[in-house]
């Protein structure tokens, strides 16, 4: 198969994988014990679950957008030589 027919390069896939890992870490930071009908858990309003985890997820989504938009420097030269 011709390598020029793929939309993404190997570097794009590596950056996408990093972004997915960052998002998974953000969702893991959101986990914890929940409140029940008989017991209120004040940890649901902790800094980690309310501020840090959504910020980490947001950074992961921004990273994925960057990974999709990333274009290797050598790719421009290949397209001009066609």
HTML snippet that shows the backbone in 3Dmol.js (N, CA, C, O; Angstrom):
<script src="https://3Dmol.org/build/3Dmol-min.js"></script>
<div id="view" style="width:600px;height:400px;position:relative"></div>
<script>
const pdb = `
ATOM      1  N   UNK A   1       0.829  -1.187   0.000  1.00  0.00           N
ATOM      2  CA  UNK A   1       0.000   0.000   0.000  1.00  0.00           C
ATOM      3  C   UNK A   1       0.873   1.249   0.000  1.00  0.00           C
ATOM      4  O   UNK A   1       1.940   1.297   0.611  1.00  0.00           O
ATOM      5  N   UNK A   2       0.386   2.233  -0.694  1.00  0.00           N
ATOM      6  CA  UNK A   2       1.106   3.493  -0.761  1.00  0.00           C
ATOM      7  C   UNK A   2       0.888   4.279   0.527  1.00  0.00           C
ATOM      8  O   UNK A   2      -0.246   4.448   0.976  1.00  0.00           O
ATOM      9  N   UNK A   3       1.971   4.754   1.113  1.00  0.00           N
ATOM     10  CA  UNK A   3       1.899   5.445   2.407  1.00  0.00           C
ATOM     11  C   UNK A   3       1.202   6.802   2.299  1.00  0.00           C
ATOM     12  O   UNK A   3       0.662   7.285   3.294  1.00  0.00           O
ATOM     13  N   UNK A   4       1.198   7.413   1.150  1.00  0.00           N
ATOM     14  CA  UNK A   4       0.618   8.747   0.987  1.00  0.00           C
ATOM     15  C   UNK A   4      -0.912   8.742   0.989  1.00  0.00           C
ATOM     16  O   UNK A   4      -1.514   9.815   1.014  1.00  0.00           O
ATOM     17  N   UNK A   5      -1.547   7.601   0.963  1.00  0.00           N
ATOM     18  CA  UNK A   5      -2.998   7.547   0.902  1.00  0.00           C
ATOM     19  C   UNK A   5      -3.651   7.639   2.278  1.00  0.00           C
ATOM     20  O   UNK A   5      -4.866   7.821   2.366  1.00  0.00           O
ATOM     21  N   UNK A   6      -2.878   7.516   3.345  1.00  0.00           N
ATOM     22  CA  UNK A   6      -3.431   7.603   4.691  1.00  0.00           C
ATOM     23  C   UNK A   6      -3.567   9.057   5.111  1.00  0.00           C
ATOM     24  O   UNK A   6      -2.725   9.893   4.785  1.00  0.00           O
ATOM     25  N   UNK A   7      -4.638   9.346   5.839  1.00  0.00           N
ATOM     26  CA  UNK A   7      -4.877  10.716   6.288  1.00  0.00           C
ATOM     27  C   UNK A   7      -3.924  11.097   7.420  1.00  0.00           C
ATOM     28  O   UNK A   7      -3.491  12.246   7.513  1.00  0.00           O
ATOM     29  N   UNK A   8      -3.601  10.131   8.279  1.00  0.00           N
ATOM     30  CA  UNK A   8      -2.738  10.404   9.420  1.00  0.00           C
ATOM     31  C   UNK A   8      -1.406   9.695   9.275  1.00  0.00           C
ATOM     32  O   UNK A   8      -1.295   8.649   8.636  1.00  0.00           O
ATOM     33  N   UNK A   9      -0.407  10.293   9.885  1.00  0.00           N
ATOM     34  CA  UNK A   9       0.925   9.717   9.945  1.00  0.00           C
ATOM     35  C   UNK A   9       1.067   8.958  11.266  1.00  0.00           C
ATOM     36  O   UNK A   9       0.175   9.014  12.113  1.00  0.00           O
ATOM     37  N   UNK A  10       2.165   8.262  11.440  1.00  0.00           N
ATOM     38  CA  UNK A  10       2.412   7.534  12.687  1.00  0.00           C
ATOM     39  C   UNK A  10       2.430   8.489  13.878  1.00  0.00           C
ATOM     40  O   UNK A  10       1.946   8.150  14.957  1.00  0.00           O
ATOM     41  N   UNK A  11       2.982   9.667  13.683  1.00  0.00           N
ATOM     42  CA  UNK A  11       3.051  10.668  14.756  1.00  0.00           C
ATOM     43  C   UNK A  11       1.644  11.106  15.188  1.00  0.00           C
ATOM     44  O   UNK A  11       1.408  11.314  16.378  1.00  0.00           O
ATOM     45  N   UNK A  12       0.712  11.247  14.244  1.00  0.00           N
ATOM     46  CA  UNK A  12      -0.662  11.612  14.581  1.00  0.00           C
ATOM     47  C   UNK A  12      -1.304  10.561  15.493  1.00  0.00           C
ATOM     48  O   UNK A  12      -1.971  10.905  16.469  1.00  0.00           O
ATOM     49  N   UNK A  13      -1.103   9.297  15.177  1.00  0.00           N
ATOM     50  CA  UNK A  13      -1.669   8.230  15.991  1.00  0.00           C
ATOM     51  C   UNK A  13      -1.051   8.206  17.386  1.00  0.00           C
ATOM     52  O   UNK A  13      -1.747   7.935  18.365  1.00  0.00           O
ATOM     53  N   UNK A  14       0.228   8.481  17.485  1.00  0.00           N
ATOM     54  CA  UNK A  14       0.873   8.541  18.793  1.00  0.00           C
ATOM     55  C   UNK A  14       0.304   9.691  19.621  1.00  0.00           C
ATOM     56  O   UNK A  14       0.040   9.529  20.812  1.00  0.00           O
ATOM     57  N   UNK A  15       0.117  10.844  18.998  1.00  0.00           N
ATOM     58  CA  UNK A  15      -0.457  11.991  19.708  1.00  0.00           C
ATOM     59  C   UNK A  15      -1.908  11.716  20.107  1.00  0.00           C
ATOM     60  O   UNK A  15      -2.335  12.117  21.189  1.00  0.00           O
ATOM     61  N   UNK A  16      -2.668  11.038  19.244  1.00  0.00           N
ATOM     62  CA  UNK A  16      -4.042  10.669  19.578  1.00  0.00           C
ATOM     63  C   UNK A  16      -4.075   9.723  20.777  1.00  0.00           C
ATOM     64  O   UNK A  16      -4.924   9.867  21.657  1.00  0.00           O
ATOM     65  N   UNK A  17      -3.171   8.773  20.815  1.00  0.00           N
ATOM     66  CA  UNK A  17      -3.117   7.837  21.928  1.00  0.00           C
ATOM     67  C   UNK A  17      -2.799   8.554  23.236  1.00  0.00           C
ATOM     68  O   UNK A  17      -3.373   8.228  24.275  1.00  0.00           O
ATOM     69  N   UNK A  18      -1.894   9.522  23.196  1.00  0.00           N
ATOM     70  CA  UNK A  18      -1.572  10.309  24.389  1.00  0.00           C
ATOM     71  C   UNK A  18      -2.814  11.068  24.862  1.00  0.00           C
ATOM     72  O   UNK A  18      -3.092  11.123  26.059  1.00  0.00           O
ATOM     73  N   UNK A  19      -3.558  11.651  23.920  1.00  0.00           N
ATOM     74  CA  UNK A  19      -4.773  12.371  24.278  1.00  0.00           C
ATOM     75  C   UNK A  19      -5.815  11.471  24.917  1.00  0.00           C
ATOM     76  O   UNK A  19      -6.465  11.864  25.886  1.00  0.00           O
ATOM     77  N   UNK A  20      -5.980  10.274  24.387  1.00  0.00           N
ATOM     78  CA  UNK A  20      -6.940   9.328  24.950  1.00  0.00           C
ATOM     79  C   UNK A  20      -6.525   8.926  26.369  1.00  0.00           C
ATOM     80  O   UNK A  20      -7.375   8.806  27.252  1.00  0.00           O
ATOM     81  N   UNK A  21      -5.238   8.721  26.588  1.00  0.00           N
ATOM     82  CA  UNK A  21      -4.750   8.377  27.926  1.00  0.00           C
ATOM     83  C   UNK A  21      -5.010   9.527  28.898  1.00  0.00           C
ATOM     84  O   UNK A  21      -5.402   9.290  30.041  1.00  0.00           O
ATOM     85  N   UNK A  22      -4.798  10.761  28.462  1.00  0.00           N
ATOM     86  CA  UNK A  22      -5.067  11.919  29.320  1.00  0.00           C
ATOM     87  C   UNK A  22      -6.546  11.975  29.701  1.00  0.00           C
ATOM     88  O   UNK A  22      -6.878  12.250  30.854  1.00  0.00           O
ATOM     89  N   UNK A  23      -7.432  11.717  28.744  1.00  0.00           N
ATOM     90  CA  UNK A  23      -8.865  11.728  29.030  1.00  0.00           C
ATOM     91  C   UNK A  23      -9.233  10.611  30.001  1.00  0.00           C
ATOM     92  O   UNK A  23     -10.034  10.824  30.911  1.00  0.00           O
ATOM     93  N   UNK A  24      -8.664   9.434  29.821  1.00  0.00           N
ATOM     94  CA  UNK A  24      -8.937   8.326  30.742  1.00  0.00           C
ATOM     95  C   UNK A  24      -8.473   8.674  32.153  1.00  0.00           C
ATOM     96  O   UNK A  24      -9.168   8.372  33.124  1.00  0.00           O
ATOM     97  N   UNK A  25      -7.312   9.302  32.275  1.00  0.00           N
ATOM     98  CA  UNK A  25      -6.832   9.735  33.597  1.00  0.00           C
ATOM     99  C   UNK A  25      -7.805  10.735  34.210  1.00  0.00           C
ATOM    100  O   UNK A  25      -8.084  10.675  35.408  1.00  0.00           O
ATOM    101  N   UNK A  26      -8.322  11.652  33.400  1.00  0.00           N
ATOM    102  CA  UNK A  26      -9.299  12.613  33.904  1.00  0.00           C
ATOM    103  C   UNK A  26     -10.551  11.945  34.424  1.00  0.00           C
ATOM    104  O   UNK A  26     -11.065  12.327  35.475  1.00  0.00           O
ATOM    105  N   UNK A  27     -11.054  10.950  33.704  1.00  0.00           N
ATOM    106  CA  UNK A  27     -12.237  10.239  34.169  1.00  0.00           C
ATOM    107  C   UNK A  27     -11.942   9.407  35.419  1.00  0.00           C
ATOM    108  O   UNK A  27     -12.800   9.274  36.291  1.00  0.00           O
ATOM    109  N   UNK A  28     -10.743   8.853  35.507  1.00  0.00           N
ATOM    110  CA  UNK A  28     -10.381   8.120  36.717  1.00  0.00           C
ATOM    111  C   UNK A  28     -10.289   9.047  37.926  1.00  0.00           C
ATOM    112  O   UNK A  28     -10.606   8.644  39.045  1.00  0.00           O
ATOM    113  N   UNK A  29      -9.853  10.293  37.701  1.00  0.00           N
ATOM    114  CA  UNK A  29      -9.810  11.256  38.797  1.00  0.00           C
ATOM    115  C   UNK A  29     -11.214  11.604  39.299  1.00  0.00           C
ATOM    116  O   UNK A  29     -11.370  12.007  40.452  1.00  0.00           O
ATOM    117  N   UNK A  30     -12.228  11.455  38.458  1.00  0.00           N
ATOM    118  CA  UNK A  30     -13.603  11.752  38.862  1.00  0.00           C
ATOM    119  C   UNK A  30     -14.224  10.657  39.718  1.00  0.00           C
ATOM    120  O   UNK A  30     -15.233  10.897  40.381  1.00  0.00           O
ATOM    121  N   UNK A  31     -13.647   9.472  39.718  1.00  0.00           N
ATOM    122  CA  UNK A  31     -14.257   8.364  40.443  1.00  0.00           C
ATOM    123  C   UNK A  31     -14.070   8.517  41.944  1.00  0.00           C
ATOM    124  O   UNK A  31     -13.180   9.228  42.410  1.00  0.00           O
ATOM    125  N   UNK A  32     -14.910   7.851  42.671  1.00  0.00           N
ATOM    126  CA  UNK A  32     -14.846   7.852  44.126  1.00  0.00           C
ATOM    127  C   UNK A  32     -16.162   7.419  44.713  1.00  0.00           C
ATOM    128  O   UNK A  32     -17.115   7.126  43.991  1.00  0.00           O
ATOM    129  N   UNK A  33     -16.210   7.381  46.029  1.00  0.00           N
ATOM    130  CA  UNK A  33     -17.460   6.941  46.662  1.00  0.00           C
ATOM    131  C   UNK A  33     -18.570   7.956  46.450  1.00  0.00           C
ATOM    132  O   UNK A  33     -18.329   9.162  46.412  1.00  0.00           O
ATOM    133  N   UNK A  34     -19.746   7.470  46.316  1.00  0.00           N
ATOM    134  CA  UNK A  34     -20.906   8.327  46.114  1.00  0.00           C
ATOM    135  C   UNK A  34     -21.778   8.380  47.353  1.00  0.00           C
ATOM    136  O   UNK A  34     -21.609   7.590  48.282  1.00  0.00           O
ATOM    137  N   UNK A  35     -22.692   9.299  47.358  1.00  0.00           N
ATOM    138  CA  UNK A  35     -23.639   9.412  48.464  1.00  0.00           C
ATOM    139  C   UNK A  35     -24.770   8.409  48.292  1.00  0.00           C
ATOM    140  O   UNK A  35     -25.136   8.046  47.174  1.00  0.00           O
ATOM    141  N   UNK A  36     -25.308   7.974  49.404  1.00  0.00           N
ATOM    142  CA  UNK A  36     -26.474   7.098  49.392  1.00  0.00           C
ATOM    143  C   UNK A  36     -27.626   7.821  50.080  1.00  0.00           C
ATOM    144  O   UNK A  36     -27.483   8.963  50.517  1.00  0.00           O
ATOM    145  N   UNK A  37     -28.751   7.154  50.171  1.00  0.00           N
ATOM    146  CA  UNK A  37     -29.902   7.774  50.821  1.00  0.00           C
ATOM    147  C   UNK A  37     -29.685   7.956  52.315  1.00  0.00           C
ATOM    148  O   UNK A  37     -30.263   8.858  52.920  1.00  0.00           O
ATOM    149  N   UNK A  38     -28.860   7.111  52.914  1.00  0.00           N
ATOM    150  CA  UNK A  38     -28.650   7.181  54.359  1.00  0.00           C
ATOM    151  C   UNK A  38     -27.351   7.870  54.748  1.00  0.00           C
ATOM    152  O   UNK A  38     -27.191   8.276  55.900  1.00  0.00           O
ATOM    153  N   UNK A  39     -26.428   8.009  53.817  1.00  0.00           N
ATOM    154  CA  UNK A  39     -25.125   8.589  54.149  1.00  0.00           C
ATOM    155  C   UNK A  39     -24.715   9.606  53.081  1.00  0.00           C
ATOM    156  O   UNK A  39     -24.706   9.299  51.888  1.00  0.00           O
ATOM    157  N   UNK A  40     -24.378  10.816  53.524  1.00  0.00           N
ATOM    158  CA  UNK A  40     -23.894  11.859  52.613  1.00  0.00           C
ATOM    159  C   UNK A  40     -22.371  11.809  52.578  1.00  0.00           C
ATOM    160  O   UNK A  40     -21.722  11.817  53.624  1.00  0.00           O
ATOM    161  N   UNK A  41     -21.807  11.758  51.386  1.00  0.00           N
ATOM    162  CA  UNK A  41     -20.364  11.713  51.212  1.00  0.00           C
ATOM    163  C   UNK A  41     -19.878  13.090  50.767  1.00  0.00           C
ATOM    164  O   UNK A  41     -20.120  13.476  49.623  1.00  0.00           O
ATOM    165  N   UNK A  42     -19.197  13.848  51.641  1.00  0.00           N
ATOM    166  CA  UNK A  42     -18.740  15.190  51.249  1.00  0.00           C
ATOM    167  C   UNK A  42     -17.626  15.187  50.209  1.00  0.00           C
ATOM    168  O   UNK A  42     -17.305  16.229  49.636  1.00  0.00           O
ATOM    169  N   UNK A  43     -17.033  14.010  49.962  1.00  0.00           N
ATOM    170  CA  UNK A  43     -15.940  13.915  48.984  1.00  0.00           C
ATOM    171  C   UNK A  43     -16.421  14.182  47.556  1.00  0.00           C
ATOM    172  O   UNK A  43     -15.605  14.442  46.673  1.00  0.00           O
ATOM    173  N   UNK A  44     -17.722  14.123  47.321  1.00  0.00           N
ATOM    174  CA  UNK A  44     -18.201  14.370  45.954  1.00  0.00           C
ATOM    175  C   UNK A  44     -17.977  15.819  45.535  1.00  0.00           C
ATOM    176  O   UNK A  44     -18.025  16.138  44.347  1.00  0.00           O
ATOM    177  N   UNK A  45     -17.736  16.690  46.500  1.00  0.00           N
ATOM    178  CA  UNK A  45     -17.470  18.103  46.195  1.00  0.00           C
ATOM    179  C   UNK A  45     -16.001  18.464  46.394  1.00  0.00           C
ATOM    180  O   UNK A  45     -15.684  19.633  46.612  1.00  0.00           O
ATOM    181  N   UNK A  46     -15.107  17.493  46.324  1.00  0.00           N
ATOM    182  CA  UNK A  46     -13.687  17.761  46.526  1.00  0.00           C
ATOM    183  C   UNK A  46     -13.092  18.466  45.302  1.00  0.00           C
ATOM    184  O   UNK A  46     -13.652  18.426  44.207  1.00  0.00           O
ATOM    185  N   UNK A  47     -11.964  19.102  45.515  1.00  0.00           N
ATOM    186  CA  UNK A  47     -11.262  19.809  44.433  1.00  0.00           C
ATOM    187  C   UNK A  47     -10.920  18.865  43.286  1.00  0.00           C
ATOM    188  O   UNK A  47     -11.044  19.221  42.115  1.00  0.00           O
ATOM    189  N   UNK A  48     -10.492  17.663  43.639  1.00  0.00           N
ATOM    190  CA  UNK A  48     -10.077  16.695  42.623  1.00  0.00           C
ATOM    191  C   UNK A  48     -11.226  16.329  41.696  1.00  0.00           C
ATOM    192  O   UNK A  48     -11.023  16.214  40.487  1.00  0.00           O
ATOM    193  N   UNK A  49     -12.411  16.146  42.225  1.00  0.00           N
ATOM    194  CA  UNK A  49     -13.544  15.681  41.427  1.00  0.00           C
ATOM    195  C   UNK A  49     -14.293  16.811  40.730  1.00  0.00           C
ATOM    196  O   UNK A  49     -14.926  16.581  39.699  1.00  0.00           O
ATOM    197  N   UNK A  50     -14.235  18.020  41.268  1.00  0.00           N
ATOM    198  CA  UNK A  50     -15.001  19.135  40.708  1.00  0.00           C
ATOM    199  C   UNK A  50     -14.165  20.013  39.777  1.00  0.00           C
ATOM    200  O   UNK A  50     -14.680  20.504  38.772  1.00  0.00           O
ATOM    201  N   UNK A  51     -12.912  20.214  40.086  1.00  0.00           N
ATOM    202  CA  UNK A  51     -12.083  21.144  39.293  1.00  0.00           C
ATOM    203  C   UNK A  51     -10.974  20.445  38.506  1.00  0.00           C
ATOM    204  O   UNK A  51     -10.820  20.683  37.308  1.00  0.00           O
ATOM    205  N   UNK A  52     -10.209  19.594  39.168  1.00  0.00           N
ATOM    206  CA  UNK A  52      -9.032  18.993  38.536  1.00  0.00           C
ATOM    207  C   UNK A  52      -9.408  18.014  37.420  1.00  0.00           C
ATOM    208  O   UNK A  52      -8.883  18.108  36.311  1.00  0.00           O
ATOM    209  N   UNK A  53     -10.300  17.089  37.706  1.00  0.00           N
ATOM    210  CA  UNK A  53     -10.657  16.059  36.725  1.00  0.00           C
ATOM    211  C   UNK A  53     -11.252  16.650  35.444  1.00  0.00           C
ATOM    212  O   UNK A  53     -10.832  16.259  34.356  1.00  0.00           O
ATOM    213  N   UNK A  54     -12.219  17.583  35.530  1.00  0.00           N
ATOM    214  CA  UNK A  54     -12.721  18.167  34.269  1.00  0.00           C
ATOM    215  C   UNK A  54     -11.654  18.951  33.503  1.00  0.00           C
ATOM    216  O   UNK A  54     -11.662  18.970  32.273  1.00  0.00           O
ATOM    217  N   UNK A  55     -10.742  19.594  34.224  1.00  0.00           N
ATOM    218  CA  UNK A  55      -9.660  20.323  33.552  1.00  0.00           C
ATOM    219  C   UNK A  55      -8.737  19.355  32.813  1.00  0.00           C
ATOM    220  O   UNK A  55      -8.311  19.635  31.693  1.00  0.00           O
ATOM    221  N   UNK A  56      -8.431  18.221  33.437  1.00  0.00           N
ATOM    222  CA  UNK A  56      -7.573  17.220  32.790  1.00  0.00           C
ATOM    223  C   UNK A  56      -8.277  16.659  31.555  1.00  0.00           C
ATOM    224  O   UNK A  56      -7.642  16.478  30.516  1.00  0.00           O
ATOM    225  N   UNK A  57      -9.565  16.384  31.652  1.00  0.00           N
ATOM    226  CA  UNK A  57     -10.317  15.894  30.484  1.00  0.00           C
ATOM    227  C   UNK A  57     -10.324  16.936  29.363  1.00  0.00           C
ATOM    228  O   UNK A  57     -10.144  16.594  28.195  1.00  0.00           O
ATOM    229  N   UNK A  58     -10.529  18.188  29.715  1.00  0.00           N
ATOM    230  CA  UNK A  58     -10.522  19.255  28.712  1.00  0.00           C
ATOM    231  C   UNK A  58      -9.169  19.341  28.007  1.00  0.00           C
ATOM    232  O   UNK A  58      -9.110  19.485  26.786  1.00  0.00           O
ATOM    233  N   UNK A  59      -8.091  19.253  28.773  1.00  0.00           N
ATOM    234  CA  UNK A  59      -6.745  19.264  28.182  1.00  0.00           C
ATOM    235  C   UNK A  59      -6.582  18.080  27.237  1.00  0.00           C
ATOM    236  O   UNK A  59      -5.974  18.216  26.175  1.00  0.00           O
ATOM    237  N   UNK A  60      -7.119  16.921  27.611  1.00  0.00           N
ATOM    238  CA  UNK A  60      -7.050  15.745  26.740  1.00  0.00           C
ATOM    239  C   UNK A  60      -7.793  15.956  25.429  1.00  0.00           C
ATOM    240  O   UNK A  60      -7.305  15.567  24.367  1.00  0.00           O
ATOM    241  N   UNK A  61      -8.982  16.574  25.497  1.00  0.00           N
ATOM    242  CA  UNK A  61      -9.734  16.841  24.260  1.00  0.00           C
ATOM    243  C   UNK A  61      -9.012  17.869  23.384  1.00  0.00           C
ATOM    244  O   UNK A  61      -8.986  17.724  22.162  1.00  0.00           O
ATOM    245  N   UNK A  62      -8.437  18.885  23.983  1.00  0.00           N
ATOM    246  CA  UNK A  62      -7.665  19.869  23.216  1.00  0.00           C
ATOM    247  C   UNK A  62      -6.454  19.191  22.575  1.00  0.00           C
ATOM    248  O   UNK A  62      -6.099  19.489  21.434  1.00  0.00           O
ATOM    249  N   UNK A  63      -5.827  18.282  23.313  1.00  0.00           N
ATOM    250  CA  UNK A  63      -4.672  17.543  22.794  1.00  0.00           C
ATOM    251  C   UNK A  63      -5.082  16.703  21.586  1.00  0.00           C
ATOM    252  O   UNK A  63      -4.332  16.617  20.613  1.00  0.00           O
ATOM    253  N   UNK A  64      -6.252  16.087  21.633  1.00  0.00           N
ATOM    254  CA  UNK A  64      -6.729  15.280  20.501  1.00  0.00           C
ATOM    255  C   UNK A  64      -6.990  16.159  19.288  1.00  0.00           C
ATOM    256  O   UNK A  64      -6.684  15.762  18.164  1.00  0.00           O
ATOM    257  N   UNK A  65      -7.546  17.343  19.494  1.00  0.00           N
ATOM    258  CA  UNK A  65      -7.747  18.266  18.376  1.00  0.00           C
ATOM    259  C   UNK A  65      -6.404  18.644  17.759  1.00  0.00           C
ATOM    260  O   UNK A  65      -6.270  18.706  16.537  1.00  0.00           O
ATOM    261  N   UNK A  66      -5.414  18.895  18.609  1.00  0.00           N
ATOM    262  CA  UNK A  66      -4.064  19.193  18.107  1.00  0.00           C
ATOM    263  C   UNK A  66      -3.515  17.998  17.317  1.00  0.00           C
ATOM    264  O   UNK A  66      -2.904  18.181  16.264  1.00  0.00           O
ATOM    265  N   UNK A  67      -3.729  16.782  17.819  1.00  0.00           N
ATOM    266  CA  UNK A  67      -3.215  15.584  17.144  1.00  0.00           C
ATOM    267  C   UNK A  67      -3.863  15.408  15.772  1.00  0.00           C
ATOM    268  O   UNK A  67      -3.209  14.966  14.827  1.00  0.00           O
ATOM    269  N   UNK A  68      -5.140  15.752  15.663  1.00  0.00           N
ATOM    270  CA  UNK A  68      -5.820  15.635  14.369  1.00  0.00           C
ATOM    271  C   UNK A  68      -5.302  16.698  13.401  1.00  0.00           C
ATOM    272  O   UNK A  68      -5.124  16.422  12.215  1.00  0.00           O
ATOM    273  N   UNK A  69      -5.062  17.898  13.895  1.00  0.00           N
ATOM    274  CA  UNK A  69      -4.626  18.998  13.036  1.00  0.00           C
ATOM    275  C   UNK A  69      -3.126  18.959  12.720  1.00  0.00           C
ATOM    276  O   UNK A  69      -2.675  19.630  11.792  1.00  0.00           O
ATOM    277  N   UNK A  70      -2.357  18.184  13.479  1.00  0.00           N
ATOM    278  CA  UNK A  70      -0.904  18.129  13.313  1.00  0.00           C
ATOM    279  C   UNK A  70      -0.539  17.600  11.931  1.00  0.00           C
ATOM    280  O   UNK A  70      -1.055  16.574  11.486  1.00  0.00           O
ATOM    281  N   UNK A  71       0.350  18.309  11.269  1.00  0.00           N
ATOM    282  CA  UNK A  71       0.823  17.887   9.952  1.00  0.00           C
ATOM    283  C   UNK A  71       2.344  17.832  10.005  1.00  0.00           C
ATOM    284  O   UNK A  71       2.982  18.849  10.274  1.00  0.00           O
ATOM    285  N   UNK A  72       2.934  16.681   9.757  1.00  0.00           N
ATOM    286  CA  UNK A  72       4.397  16.571   9.787  1.00  0.00           C
ATOM    287  C   UNK A  72       5.042  17.521   8.790  1.00  0.00           C
ATOM    288  O   UNK A  72       4.486  17.800   7.729  1.00  0.00           O
ATOM    289  N   UNK A  73       6.209  18.006   9.142  1.00  0.00           N
ATOM    290  CA  UNK A  73       6.890  19.010   8.321  1.00  0.00           C
ATOM    291  C   UNK A  73       7.275  18.481   6.949  1.00  0.00           C
ATOM    292  O   UNK A  73       7.249  19.241   5.981  1.00  0.00           O
ATOM    293  N   UNK A  74       7.624  17.240   6.830  1.00  0.00           N
ATOM    294  CA  UNK A  74       8.041  16.669   5.560  1.00  0.00           C
ATOM    295  C   UNK A  74       6.898  16.401   4.604  1.00  0.00           C
ATOM    296  O   UNK A  74       7.136  16.164   3.420  1.00  0.00           O
ATOM    297  N   UNK A  75       5.673  16.432   5.078  1.00  0.00           N
ATOM    298  CA  UNK A  75       4.530  16.109   4.225  1.00  0.00           C
ATOM    299  C   UNK A  75       4.262  17.201   3.192  1.00  0.00           C
ATOM    300  O   UNK A  75       3.806  16.892   2.091  1.00  0.00           O
ATOM    301  N   UNK A  76       4.530  18.468   3.515  1.00  0.00           N
ATOM    302  CA  UNK A  76       4.334  19.551   2.562  1.00  0.00           C
ATOM    303  C   UNK A  76       5.241  19.388   1.338  1.00  0.00           C
ATOM    304  O   UNK A  76       4.815  19.655   0.215  1.00  0.00           O
ATOM    305  N   UNK A  77       6.468  18.960   1.543  1.00  0.00           N
ATOM    306  CA  UNK A  77       7.402  18.796   0.439  1.00  0.00           C
ATOM    307  C   UNK A  77       6.963  17.665  -0.482  1.00  0.00           C
ATOM    308  O   UNK A  77       7.121  17.762  -1.699  1.00  0.00           O
ATOM    309  N   UNK A  78       6.414  16.596   0.085  1.00  0.00           N
ATOM    310  CA  UNK A  78       5.958  15.492  -0.756  1.00  0.00           C
ATOM    311  C   UNK A  78       4.809  15.892  -1.656  1.00  0.00           C
ATOM    312  O   UNK A  78       4.746  15.459  -2.807  1.00  0.00           O
ATOM    313  N   UNK A  79       3.905  16.706  -1.157  1.00  0.00           N
ATOM    314  CA  UNK A  79       2.745  17.124  -1.958  1.00  0.00           C
ATOM    315  C   UNK A  79       3.144  18.102  -3.055  1.00  0.00           C
ATOM    316  O   UNK A  79       2.520  18.111  -4.116  1.00  0.00           O
ATOM    317  N   UNK A  80       4.163  18.922  -2.831  1.00  0.00           N
ATOM    318  CA  UNK A  80       4.613  19.884  -3.850  1.00  0.00           C
ATOM    319  C   UNK A  80       5.345  19.193  -4.991  1.00  0.00           C
ATOM    320  O   UNK A  80       5.343  19.689  -6.117  1.00  0.00           O
ATOM    321  N   UNK A  81       5.967  18.060  -4.714  1.00  0.00           N
ATOM    322  CA  UNK A  81       6.746  17.353  -5.734  1.00  0.00           C
ATOM    323  C   UNK A  81       5.886  16.504  -6.653  1.00  0.00           C
ATOM    324  O   UNK A  81       6.415  15.901  -7.586  1.00  0.00           O
ATOM    325  N   UNK A  82       4.585  16.434  -6.427  1.00  0.00           N
ATOM    326  CA  UNK A  82       3.713  15.594  -7.268  1.00  0.00           C
ATOM    327  C   UNK A  82       3.547  16.171  -8.647  1.00  0.00           C
ATOM    328  O   UNK A  82       2.848  15.592  -9.478  1.00  0.00           O
TER     329      UNK A  82
END
`;
const viewer = $3Dmol.createViewer("view");
viewer.addModel(pdb, "pdb");
viewer.setStyle({}, {cartoon: {color: "spectrum"}});
viewer.zoomTo();
viewer.render();
</script>
